[in-house]
Amino acid sequence: MIYVDPTILERVNKWLTPFFDDETQHTIKEMIAHDPEGLEDSFYKNLAFGTGGMRGIMGVGDNRINKYTLGKNTQGLSNYLKEQFPNQPIKVAIAYDCRHNSKELAQVVANVFSANDIEVYLFSDLRPTPELSFAVKHLNCQCGIVLTASHNPPEYNGYKVYWEDGGQLVPPQDGEIIAEINSLEYSDINFEANSEKIQLIDTDVDDAFAEASIKNGSFNTSEKAKDNLKIVFTSLHGTSITMIPRVLEDAGYKNVTIVEEQAKPDGDFPTVQSPNPEEPAALKMALDVAEKQGADIVIGTDPDCDRLGIAVRDSNGKMTLLNGNQAMVLKTHFLLEQNKQAGKLNGTQFIASTVVSTPMMQKLAESYNVIYKEGLTGFKWIAKMVKDFPKLQFIGGGEESFGFMVGDFVRDKDAVTATLLACEIAAQKKDDGSSMFYYLQSIYEEYGTYREHLVSLVKKGKKGAEEISEMMKTLREDPFTEIAESNVIRFEDLQKQEAVTFPSKTKETLDIPKSNVLIYYTEDGSKIAMRPSGTEPKIKFYMSVNTTSKGDDVLEALQNKIDKISTHLKIK
């Protein structure tokens, strides 16, 4: 007889009641009989909200994405909305991506909202995530939902919640909503849709978003420069195909080649191992097309169109992928320079990034005399900065994981406008007889050369989560005093909201929300951060090294330093 943990069985039995459909109950019974390990992983916990909302594997159970877990989320959210906005009509906008079941799950979410007497604006087909953020404000909604799991594997889906400012939920609001959700039983979900409360939306919002994107992402590039820029674009089977080609064309870029084999939205992502533009392999087809056509720039976006990868030609004429930090620095420097030339910098502007991104962002802010703000991982924290400081103008900002936001008309990372911005930079630099690559080198010449590297260790399932927890516990309780032969001069534990400076061992309180992140700063200027992913079964190690030295061997020296750090951390 197969043994099932009693606590797991108690959870399972709730799903074997008449409220749940026959197919769900049959699947669970099959798992009890033949897959106790899968059963445990499906039921041992509730799905949690992380840095990018709630993501999980699709299937039956409390720890899976399905109509019941999302229905319960939506019922709890409906209750909370009514508490927060009493005696007034409530409106929500809903979008979804190309993933399996996204359209069906979006309809379930719409049904539950409508059953709770909430007006629903539901996109008629898949759309980019940043367009949902825009739609929340554009349609004067109190809330927005997008069904997406970003660049996770095909078996995943997710549920991101936006508030009336267009930004994702942040504490303490997310905790209040989670508490409301957890107070419910599945039987409390009202699935009985009121179709009169659901309105399909499409072209009107598309037009307004495209217009706003072009307004915010265009910087007086000449028609000749635009015509001379050869662009290769791939949507990696995702939602960006619905908007980026249109925005580029409307902005005046005609020389755009789309990778047709990857243009059709497909939740299986059949041409790539992972639809993540952070990984060079994801852009291989686009890079091959670029080589054949002699293109200047390659741009690829993830499935929900909030991240973009950029490849440009290096000093040898070879296509090379910029990492997220490099792309962020390029775009931020360009925005700052454009604002400076227009006489718009007066000390009330700010740029923003995250605690695991390149320290170079702060250098840029200091150089241009603008304010620099730094938050936890996830664009919801940058959106919160915009909301919390309404008297300051947000110029732009990003994070190392290939996300960027231009201005504040969208309150989440936006690959549509960031793509246009990248093309503006590339076109102008080419027209000046330079390139994006040489532009980056000129920035390094001025501020020092920085090199960053990310190592992600995958630890799947319940056992993996326990391993990650144990690794962080060890790193926290027995911190390094030196890393790769360089003494640690500062150690930050964001969970404790505490920093220790060495060798004095002086302690200070950090003014930042609690988060399971550890950060080391060493004597040679290196920064090493580590944290569990909030959306994937991974523990991540972020390394940043830099030098003001010049010469041909600078990059090799920095890479050697990263290799030494990786070896020291035993992650190489």
LOLUM-234862 format. One line per field, with one value per residue (C-alpha): residue in three letters; x, z, y. Coordinates in steps of 0.1 Angstrom, whole numbers. Last residue first. Layout:
N
r <- [ala, ...] .
east <- [X, ...] .
up <- [Z, ...] .
north <- [Y, ...] .
// end
This chain:
572
r <- [lys, ile, lys, leu, his, thr, ser, ile, lys, asp, ile, lys, asn, gln, leu, ala, glu, leu, val, asp, asp, gly, lys, ser, thr, thr, asn, val, ser, met, tyr, phe, lys, ile, lys, pro, glu, thr, gly, ser, pro, arg, met, ala, ile, lys, ser, gly, asp, glu, thr, tyr, tyr, ile, leu, val, asn, ser, lys, pro, ile, asp, leu, thr, glu, lys, thr, lys, ser, pro, phe, thr, val, ala, glu, gln, lys, gln, leu, asp, glu, phe, arg, ile, val, asn, ser, glu, ala, ile, glu, thr, phe, pro, asp, glu, arg, leu, thr, lys, met, met, glu, ser, ile, glu, glu, ala, gly, lys, lys, gly, lys, lys, val, leu, ser, val, leu, his, glu, arg, tyr, thr, gly, tyr, glu, glu, tyr, ile, ser, gln, leu, tyr, tyr, phe, met, ser, ser, gly, asp, asp, lys, lys, gln, ala, ala, ile, glu, cys, ala, leu, leu, thr, ala, thr, val, ala, asp, lys, asp, arg, val, phe, asp, gly, val, met, phe, gly, phe, ser, glu, glu, gly, gly, gly, ile, phe, gln, leu, lys, pro, phe, asp, lys, val, met, lys, ala, ile, trp, lys, phe, gly, thr, leu, gly, glu, lys, tyr, ile, val, asn, tyr, ser, glu, ala, leu, lys, gln, met, met, pro, thr, ser, val, val, thr, ser, ala, ile, phe, gln, thr, gly, asn, leu, lys, gly, ala, gln, lys, asn, gln, glu, leu, leu, phe, his, thr, lys, leu, val, met, ala, gln, asn, gly, asn, leu, leu, thr, met, lys, gly, asn, ser, asp, arg, val, ala, ile, gly, leu, arg, asp, cys, asp, pro, asp, thr, gly, ile, val, ile, asp, ala, gly, gln, lys, glu, ala, val, asp, leu, ala, met, lys, leu, ala, ala, pro, glu, glu, pro, asn, pro, ser, gln, val, thr, pro, phe, asp, gly, asp, pro, lys, ala, gln, glu, glu, val, ile, thr, val, asn, lys, tyr, gly, ala, asp, glu, leu, val, arg, pro, ile, met, thr, ile, ser, thr, gly, his, leu, ser, thr, phe, val, ile, lys, leu, asn, asp, lys, ala, lys, glu, ser, thr, asn, phe, ser, gly, asn, lys, ile, ser, ala, glu, ala, phe, ala, asp, asp, val, asp, thr, asp, ile, leu, gln, ile, lys, glu, ser, asn, ala, glu, phe, asn, ile, asp, ser, tyr, glu, leu, ser, asn, ile, glu, ala, ile, ile, glu, gly, asp, gln, pro, pro, val, leu, gln, gly, gly, asp, glu, trp, tyr, val, lys, tyr, gly, asn, tyr, glu, pro, pro, asn, his, ser, ala, thr, leu, val, ile, gly, cys, gln, cys, asn, leu, his, lys, val, ala, phe, ser, leu, glu, pro, thr, pro, arg, leu, asp, ser, phe, leu, tyr, val, glu, ile, asp, asn, ala, ser, phe, val, asn, ala, val, val, gln, ala, leu, glu, lys, ser, asn, his, arg, cys, asp, tyr, ala, ile, ala, val, lys, ile, pro, gln, asn, pro, phe, gln, glu, lys, leu, tyr, asn, ser, leu, gly, gln, thr, asn, lys, gly, leu, thr, tyr, lys, asn, ile, arg, asn, asp, gly, val, gly, met, ile, gly, arg, met, gly, gly, thr, gly, phe, ala, leu, asn, lys, tyr, phe, ser, asp, glu, leu, gly, glu, pro, asp, his, ala, ile, met, glu, lys, ile, thr, his, gln, thr, glu, asp, asp, phe, phe, pro, thr, leu, trp, lys, asn, val, arg, glu, leu, ile, thr, pro, asp, val, tyr, ile, met] .
east <- [311, 288, 313, 312, 350, 349, 323, 343, 375, 356, 342, 378, 390, 362, 373, 409, 397, 376, 405, 431, 429, 438, 424, 421, 391, 380, 347, 331, 295, 283, 247, 240, 205, 187, 161, 127, 111, 90, 105, 140, 160, 186, 223, 243, 280, 294, 331, 349, 383, 376, 345, 308, 285, 247, 222, 186, 155, 135, 124, 114, 142, 155, 185, 195, 232, 258, 295, 317, 347, 365, 341, 306, 275, 241, 207, 172, 171, 158, 178, 211, 238, 275, 301, 340, 345, 382, 393, 411, 382, 357, 366, 348, 321, 289, 281, 245, 232, 251, 240, 204, 204, 217, 192, 162, 175, 177, 142, 128, 146, 130, 96, 99, 128, 163, 178, 210, 212, 246, 245, 275, 283, 312, 318, 344, 350, 328, 341, 358, 330, 305, 326, 327, 289, 287, 311, 288, 257, 274, 295, 295, 270, 242, 251, 248, 214, 200, 212, 199, 165, 163, 170, 143, 118, 125, 122, 88, 75, 96, 79, 88, 59, 41, 34, 30, 58, 89, 107, 107, 133, 136, 165, 170, 196, 170, 155, 152, 137, 131, 108, 98, 96, 66, 46, 72, 54, 37, 69, 87, 60, 64, 101, 92, 67, 95, 109, 141, 142, 146, 172, 166, 190, 183, 197, 229, 239, 272, 256, 228, 252, 274, 242, 234, 270, 262, 249, 217, 210, 197, 173, 172, 159, 163, 152, 142, 136, 172, 166, 172, 150, 174, 167, 204, 202, 170, 186, 218, 198, 177, 209, 226, 196, 193, 230, 231, 201, 214, 247, 230, 207, 235, 243, 244, 271, 269, 303, 317, 351, 345, 311, 278, 246, 224, 195, 173, 140, 118, 81, 67, 46, 64, 100, 113, 140, 159, 187, 206, 228, 217, 240, 212, 227, 243, 211, 191, 215, 212, 174, 176, 201, 181, 169, 204, 218, 198, 185, 160, 141, 118, 136, 146, 137, 119, 88, 78, 50, 27, 27, 22, 33, 63, 90, 95, 88, 118, 107, 129, 126, 138, 107, 113, 92, 76, 44, 65, 83, 51, 33, 61, 62, 25, 8, 41, 50, 26, 49, 63, 99, 88, 118, 131, 159, 166, 186, 191, 196, 159, 158, 189, 175, 142, 161, 159, 140, 139, 111, 102, 77, 56, 59, 48, 19, 6, 9, -10, -38, -42, -41, -67, -91, -82, -90, -116, -143, -168, -179, -206, -235, -221, -228, -207, -217, -183, -188, -160, -169, -168, -130, -129, -119, -98, -67, -79, -85, -51, -35, -53, -40, -5, -5, -15, 13, 33, 34, 8, 19, 18, -9, -18, -52, -36, -21, -23, -2, -15, 6, 12, 38, 41, 56, 88, 90, 96, 67, 43, 12, -24, -26, -49, -58, -74, -91, -98, -97, -97, -63, -49, -56, -50, -13, -5, -24, -3, 28, 18, 17, -17, -35, -70, -103, -89, -113, -127, -147, -172, -175, -209, -193, -203, -185, -153, -157, -165, -135, -112, -126, -123, -86, -82, -96, -74, -43, -49, -16, 5, 2, -4, -34, -51, -77, -89, -109, -137, -155, -186, -187, -203, -172, -139, -114, -138, -154, -119, -110, -140, -132, -96, -107, -130, -102, -76, -102, -109, -72, -68, -100, -94, -59, -24, -8, 2, -33, -40, -47, -24, -6, 29, 32, 34, 18, 30, 63, 85, 65, 29, 25, 9, -5, 15, 20, -7, 8, 42, 27, 6, 36, 55, 24, 21, 3, -27, -30, -21, -49, -73, -63, -68, -103, -113, -102, -121, -152, -154, -148, -177, -187, -158, -125, -106, -111, -97, -64, -57, -63, -42, -13, -15, -18, 14, 5, 18, 13, 0] .
up <- [-107, -77, -49, -36, -38, -73, -84, -69, -87, -120, -116, -110, -141, -161, -148, -159, -194, -198, -189, -211, -240, -219, -193, -156, -138, -127, -119, -105, -101, -91, -86, -72, -76, -59, -81, -82, -101, -93, -61, -68, -37, -30, -33, -38, -45, -50, -59, -52, -44, -7, -8, -7, 3, -1, 13, 2, 18, 19, 46, 32, 31, 54, 66, 103, 111, 127, 132, 130, 129, 104, 87, 83, 93, 77, 90, 77, 92, 60, 41, 55, 43, 47, 43, 41, 30, 24, -11, -16, -37, -10, 25, 59, 45, 65, 88, 99, 68, 43, 62, 64, 27, 17, 40, 25, -10, -1, 14, -17, -38, -16, -21, -59, -80, -72, -101, -93, -110, -116, -127, -140, -141, -156, -151, -168, -153, -155, -185, -205, -196, -211, -243, -245, -243, -272, -291, -288, -296, -328, -342, -375, -362, -382, -365, -331, -339, -353, -324, -298, -314, -320, -282, -274, -296, -280, -245, -255, -263, -238, -209, -173, -151, -143, -178, -185, -160, -181, -199, -180, -185, -179, -190, -156, -145, -135, -150, -149, -166, -163, -133, -124, -87, -71, -72, -50, -35, -68, -89, -61, -60, -97, -90, -63, -85, -110, -91, -70, -40, -44, -53, -59, -76, -77, -106, -107, -141, -129, -96, -114, -138, -109, -91, -122, -123, -91, -114, -104, -74, -51, -78, -102, -104, -121, -106, -116, -94, -96, -125, -155, -185, -204, -236, -238, -202, -209, -240, -220, -191, -216, -234, -201, -189, -222, -223, -186, -188, -219, -201, -169, -188, -207, -242, -267, -293, -331, -347, -365, -348, -326, -315, -335, -315, -296, -274, -252, -241, -210, -205, -237, -221, -240, -237, -262, -289, -305, -329, -341, -371, -396, -422, -437, -434, -400, -387, -397, -378, -348, -349, -349, -320, -298, -273, -272, -258, -226, -211, -240, -221, -243, -230, -251, -282, -315, -301, -275, -264, -256, -292, -306, -343, -350, -341, -375, -391, -376, -383, -405, -399, -423, -421, -388, -388, -354, -368, -382, -349, -330, -353, -352, -314, -308, -315, -321, -285, -273, -275, -299, -293, -305, -328, -344, -368, -374, -401, -394, -425, -428, -392, -397, -428, -411, -384, -348, -327, -295, -296, -267, -247, -276, -295, -264, -258, -294, -292, -259, -272, -304, -286, -261, -289, -309, -282, -254, -246, -220, -191, -167, -189, -189, -152, -145, -119, -106, -71, -50, -13, -19, -23, 14, 21, 49, 28, 1, 26, 42, 7, 0, 32, 26, -10, 5, 30, 9, -29, -56, -92, -107, -129, -104, -98, -86, -106, -99, -117, -121, -135, -158, -160, -180, -209, -190, -173, -195, -182, -164, -176, -169, -164, -138, -133, -105, -97, -133, -148, -184, -193, -158, -159, -196, -193, -169, -193, -222, -203, -201, -239, -254, -261, -275, -268, -239, -210, -194, -164, -143, -108, -96, -77, -105, -129, -110, -109, -147, -156, -137, -154, -188, -180, -172, -206, -224, -205, -208, -226, -227, -253, -228, -209, -202, -177, -167, -135, -127, -94, -92, -59, -25, -9, -27, -3, 11, -23, -37, -9, -15, -52, -45, -23, -51, -76, -56, -50, -87, -95, -71, -84, -121, -120, -112, -88, -52, -39, -62, -98, -126, -141, -127, -107, -108, -85, -88, -103, -71, -54, -44, -30, -42, -12, 3, 3, -23, -57, -45, -23, -51, -75, -49, -44, -81, -88, -66, -50, -83, -101, -74, -79, -117, -111, -87, -112, -140, -119, -111, -76, -54, -49, -26, -34, -33, 4, 7, -8, 20, 47, 27, 27, 64, 68, 46, 19, 21, -9, 0] .
north <- [270, 275, 267, 303, 305, 290, 315, 344, 332, 329, 365, 378, 359, 376, 410, 403, 391, 422, 445, 427, 452, 482, 506, 502, 518, 484, 466, 434, 425, 390, 378, 344, 330, 301, 285, 269, 299, 329, 345, 333, 325, 351, 359, 391, 397, 431, 437, 469, 454, 456, 435, 442, 412, 411, 386, 386, 369, 402, 426, 460, 485, 512, 492, 493, 497, 476, 484, 454, 477, 455, 455, 471, 451, 458, 449, 447, 411, 397, 422, 408, 432, 425, 452, 453, 417, 411, 402, 368, 354, 363, 373, 373, 350, 347, 317, 321, 338, 316, 285, 295, 305, 270, 253, 272, 263, 226, 227, 242, 215, 188, 203, 205, 216, 230, 249, 268, 302, 319, 355, 375, 412, 432, 468, 490, 525, 555, 575, 548, 524, 549, 551, 513, 513, 538, 516, 487, 508, 519, 548, 568, 593, 577, 544, 560, 576, 544, 522, 546, 550, 512, 506, 531, 514, 481, 496, 509, 475, 456, 473, 466, 477, 510, 522, 559, 564, 571, 544, 510, 483, 446, 424, 405, 431, 456, 487, 525, 555, 592, 592, 628, 637, 654, 621, 603, 573, 563, 564, 546, 520, 513, 507, 483, 465, 461, 431, 427, 450, 487, 514, 551, 574, 612, 632, 652, 638, 622, 611, 593, 576, 564, 550, 530, 516, 496, 469, 451, 429, 457, 470, 500, 535, 569, 602, 637, 667, 680, 704, 682, 692, 713, 694, 683, 671, 651, 634, 627, 611, 590, 578, 570, 550, 531, 521, 513, 491, 473, 466, 454, 431, 415, 426, 397, 398, 398, 398, 429, 426, 456, 442, 440, 443, 418, 429, 408, 421, 417, 426, 410, 382, 355, 369, 394, 393, 422, 419, 449, 460, 434, 420, 400, 365, 374, 388, 357, 335, 359, 356, 318, 319, 343, 317, 301, 334, 331, 363, 363, 336, 314, 282, 252, 271, 264, 247, 274, 250, 279, 290, 325, 325, 347, 322, 306, 340, 357, 393, 415, 452, 479, 501, 519, 551, 551, 536, 507, 501, 503, 479, 454, 456, 452, 419, 401, 410, 383, 352, 326, 339, 374, 378, 409, 416, 453, 470, 507, 528, 538, 550, 572, 587, 595, 614, 603, 630, 610, 585, 561, 581, 593, 560, 541, 565, 561, 523, 522, 544, 524, 490, 503, 512, 481, 454, 452, 427, 437, 414, 427, 417, 382, 377, 346, 320, 309, 322, 308, 302, 264, 267, 278, 314, 329, 322, 346, 374, 368, 369, 402, 417, 404, 419, 452, 454, 450, 455, 447, 454, 488, 504, 531, 513, 481, 453, 415, 389, 353, 325, 297, 269, 237, 255, 265, 299, 330, 352, 329, 348, 355, 393, 409, 445, 466, 498, 506, 540, 527, 542, 535, 498, 497, 508, 479, 456, 469, 462, 425, 422, 410, 377, 380, 397, 416, 415, 447, 435, 453, 438, 424, 395, 371, 394, 390, 352, 351, 373, 350, 319, 337, 344, 307, 297, 322, 312, 275, 268, 299, 327, 356, 370, 403, 413, 448, 455, 479, 486, 508, 528, 522, 508, 508, 491, 466, 458, 454, 430, 407, 406, 398, 369, 356, 361, 342, 314, 312, 311, 282, 266, 272, 257, 267, 243, 241, 237, 208, 198, 209, 238, 244, 276, 314, 340, 376, 384, 389, 361, 355, 320, 287, 269, 241, 203, 197, 193, 183, 156, 142, 141, 120, 98, 90, 58, 53, 87, 103, 84, 95, 131, 129, 114, 141, 169, 152, 148, 185, 199, 210, 174, 166, 149, 182, 186, 150, 161, 186, 161, 136, 159, 163, 125, 119, 93, 58, 35, 0] .
// end
